[in-house]
Amino acid sequence: MSTPTKPPEAAPLPDRADFDEAMYLNRHQDVRRAVEQREFASGWDHFARQGAGEGRAWYRPARLVGLDFGAIFAAWRAR
């Protein structure tokens, strides 16, 4: 007889203050339309109710501009 397995636990939601509403709505046009049609109160509402479970991106990744990673790596290897 097999033992029932527990479903995987959902990852906790990010802090609301860290959620990038503008990016979320710009990146997910279907969500933007749903919010405009009042199917959801906001992008956060969609993310909390559905988007997190779908694995939708909710923040803009940091962009590292102006760093010469080749030089940094070469210096590190030379140590």
Backbone hydrogen bonds in HBPLUS format (Angstrom, degrees):
<---DONOR---> <-ACCEPTOR-->    atom                        ^
c    i                          cat <-CA-CA->   ^        H-A-AA   ^      H-
h    n   atom  resd res      DA  || num        DHA   H-A  angle D-A-AA Bond
n    s   type  num  typ     dist DA aas  dist angle  dist       angle   num
A0018-ASP N   A0015-ASP O   2.97 MM   3  5.41 145.3  2.09 111.6 121.5     1
A0019-PHE N   A0016-ARG O   3.19 MM   3  5.30 152.2  2.27 103.6 111.8     2
A0020-ASP N   A0058-TRP O   3.29 MM  38  6.15 164.5  2.32 173.2 174.9     3
A0024-TYR N   A0020-ASP O   2.92 MM   4  6.10 162.0  1.95 155.5 161.4     4
A0025-LEU N   A0021-GLU O   2.98 MM   4  6.22 165.0  2.01 156.8 159.6     5
A0026-ASN N   A0022-ALA O   2.94 MM   4  6.08 153.8  2.01 147.3 155.2     6
A0027-ARG N   A0023-MET O   2.80 MM   4  5.87 157.4  1.85 152.9 158.7     7
A0028-HIS N   A0024-TYR O   2.97 MM   4  5.94 148.3  2.08 142.6 150.9     8
A0031-VAL N   A0028-HIS O   2.97 MM   3  5.42 127.5  2.26 107.5 120.6     9
A0032-ARG N   A0028-HIS O   3.09 MM   4  6.51 155.8  2.15 148.5 155.9    10
A0033-ARG N   A0029-GLN O   2.98 MM   4  6.24 161.9  2.01 150.2 153.7    11
A0034-ALA N   A0030-ASP O   3.03 MM   4  6.23 154.4  2.09 138.3 145.7    12
A0035-VAL N   A0031-VAL O   2.82 MM   4  6.11 153.2  1.89 155.8 162.8    13
A0036-GLU N   A0032-ARG O   2.88 MM   4  6.15 161.4  1.92 151.0 156.6    14
A0037-GLN N   A0033-ARG O   2.87 MM   4  6.09 144.3  1.99 146.0 155.9    15
A0039-GLU N   A0034-ALA O   2.78 MM   5  5.14 157.7  1.83 166.6 161.0    16
A0038-ARG N   A0035-VAL O   2.95 MM   3  4.85 157.6  2.00 105.4 110.4    17
A0046-HIS N   A0042-SER O   3.12 MM   4  6.45 159.3  2.16 145.9 150.4    18
A0047-PHE N   A0043-GLY O   2.84 MM   4  6.10 165.7  1.86 153.1 157.4    19
A0048-ALA N   A0044-TRP O   2.81 MM   4  5.96 169.6  1.82 159.7 161.6    20
A0049-ARG N   A0045-ASP O   3.04 MM   4  6.10 155.3  2.10 145.2 151.9    21
A0050-GLN N   A0046-HIS O   2.71 MM   4  5.56 153.7  1.77 155.6 162.2    22
A0051-GLY N   A0046-HIS O   2.90 MM   5  5.85 164.6  1.93 127.7 132.7    23
A0052-ALA N   A0047-PHE O   2.86 MM   5  5.28 160.4  1.89 142.1 137.7    24
A0054-GLU N   A0050-GLN O   3.23 MM   4  6.52 132.7  2.47 141.9 155.0    25
A0054-GLU N   A0051-GLY O   3.05 MM   3  4.96 131.1  2.30  93.5 107.4    26
A0056-ARG N   A0051-GLY O   3.07 MM   5  5.39 172.1  2.08 151.9 150.1    27
A0055-GLY N   A0052-ALA O   3.01 MM   3  5.07 152.9  2.09 101.9 110.6    28
A0072-ILE N   A0068-ASP O   3.02 MM   4  6.31 161.1  2.05 153.4 159.5    29
A0073-PHE N   A0069-PHE O   2.86 MM   4  5.90 165.5  1.88 147.1 151.0    30
A0074-ALA N   A0070-GLY O   2.92 MM   4  6.07 159.0  1.97 144.8 151.2    31
A0075-ALA N   A0071-ALA O   2.93 MM   4  6.09 160.3  1.97 148.5 153.3    32
A0076-TRP N   A0072-ILE O   3.00 MM   4  6.21 153.1  2.07 144.6 152.5    33
A0077-ARG N   A0073-PHE O   2.88 MM   4  6.14 158.9  1.92 153.5 158.8    34
A0078-ALA N   A0074-ALA O   3.01 MM   4  6.14 142.4  2.16 142.7 152.7    35
A0079-ARG N   A0076-TRP O   3.28 MM   3  5.56 156.9  2.34 104.6 111.4    36
